[in-house]
Amino acid sequence: MYRDPPTLSWPFSSLLISSVWIPMAAMEAEKEEIHVLMVSFSAQGHINPLLQLGKRLISKGLHVTLATTELVRHRMLQSSSSAISAGAGIQLAFFSDGFSLDYDRGSNIDHFMDTFGAAGPVNLSALIAGRKFSCIICNPFVPWVADVAAEHGIPCAMLWIQPAMLFAIYYRFYNNLNPFPTSENHSMTVELPGIPVLKTEDLPSFVLPSNPFGSFQKLLAGLFQNMNKMKWVLCNSFYELEKDAVDSMSEINPIRPIGPLVPPAILGEDQDNDVGIEMWKSEDRCIEWLNRQPPSSVIYISFGSLFVLSEKQMGSIATALKNIKRPFLWVVKPPDGPKKSGDHGQPPLGFSEETKGQGLIVAWSPQTKVLLHPSIGCFLSHCGWNSTLEAFANGVPVIAFPQWTDQPTNAKLIADVLRVGVRLRPNQEDGLVSHKEVERCIEEVMSGPGSEEFKKNAAELKVAAREAVANGGSSDRNIQLFVDEIIANCVVER
């Protein structure tokens, strides 16, 4: 399991290419042969946005294959997950990341990323050989895919799976366009075009001098200093959500919002056409439990699939939940592998029994169904971008508990920019969030003076998200533009 530091546009009826008009009829004929390959890092939160994009590309008439590592296939089989519904039409392919299935990829992240960066290109290239793809789409943590695509003469796109604001921050940081905190001035504020003023606590952890992961620094620097390898940059966000950040990049390195790429049920679409994977088995009994709770009463708590909280922090959250006496649904993923002495990430002993009539603890939840449920009042979240988008698209207020990577910036967006929730503040002494702080934030979001504003703003985001992906919406137009350009590129080549 990955852990923090050891302490731890418009559619066109025709396109003008090289001064030659290409009628849509010819493009429709070409579309039948167009096959897109999507390549993902082996994390559920990286794969699912690509699958949602793949489903939308299929709806535009393209063929889609998703390639990821053998580890994902192994975990899917273990969780008895039906990875993709029968009607989705997305093919799956797998390649080796250079490690055996039983290797603990979280034991040394830098070693894993370096090895994967060496073995991945060779194994992916072998998978591509002999097959005809018109475009390859990668996500940020496999940037070497662009080099593989170039070797095979295939144009490459990147799906940026974090907010457009993060893309703008990283681009300016890794290309030295603006000043950022240093070891000598680690508390400076950062002012960037189209982005609110950011304190150190609002910045993504990878741009801070305290970042301990050298492999991510190298990977992101290589990505953002070589963006010319990407013919297109797509973003899992929507224009109405991040207008200023998107516009700020228009003259530097344009980014096209095509999201939110979330399950269709969240957007009011047919949930039978859903597509996605679960690498851990969900406990559906939580829905039966939610059915018995009053409307807007339940605190939903989930910190995603990667991060593990300390024993003391879990204790603080548990104490707060007992004290506030509100119903809660808490997702606590068990530790990977055999339990060792000193393992944390679990509630205190006896907590389940003490709160038996108040809450429910599950190892993994069907989050789409949970956030759609009328009994949910707020979401206490680590602020991973997928979970954040799902909360926005459901109109659910958020209590932000960011840990690393993009999460602090997402929390800034939630609490200070969009005003759809609050942010937990840790003690300066030990870096822990006290039970009193957890209690304060829960009460503020659920029934405090600002709670109605949070609910109103969240409800407006829900409407905006649905309008963006609807036929003719801003994200739908950008996807259509992307499809038209892939088709035009194929026609010109032939």
Salt bridges, closest charged atoms under 4 A:
GLU28 OE2 - LYS31 NZ 3.35
GLU30 OE1 - ARG494 NH1 2.10
GLU33 OE1 - ARG494 NH2 3.87
GLU70 OE1 - ARG73 NH2 2.53
ASP97 OD2 - ARG105 NE 2.74
ASP114 OD1 - LYS218 NZ 3.36
ASP147 OD1 - LYS229 NZ 2.86
GLU201 OE2 - ARG425 NH1 2.63
ASP202 OD2 - LYS412 NZ 3.84
ASP202 OD1 - ARG423 NH1 2.90
ASP247 OD2 - LYS243 NZ 3.22
GLU269 OE1 - ARG56 NH2 3.27
GLU283 OE1 - ARG285 NE 2.70
ASP336 OD1 - LYS333 NZ 3.16
GLU354 OE1 - LYS322 NZ 2.83
ASP416 OD2 - LYS412 NZ 3.22
GLU437 OE2 - ARG440 NH2 2.96
GLU439 OE2 - HIS435 ND1 2.82
GLU443 OE1 - ARG326 NH2 2.91
GLU444 OE1 - ARG440 NH1 2.83
GLU452 OE2 - LYS455 NZ 3.72
GLU453 OE1 - ARG419 NH2 3.09
GLU460 OE2 - LYS456 NZ 2.90
ASP476 OD1 - LYS60 NZ 2.88
GLU485 OE1 - ARG256 NH2 2.90
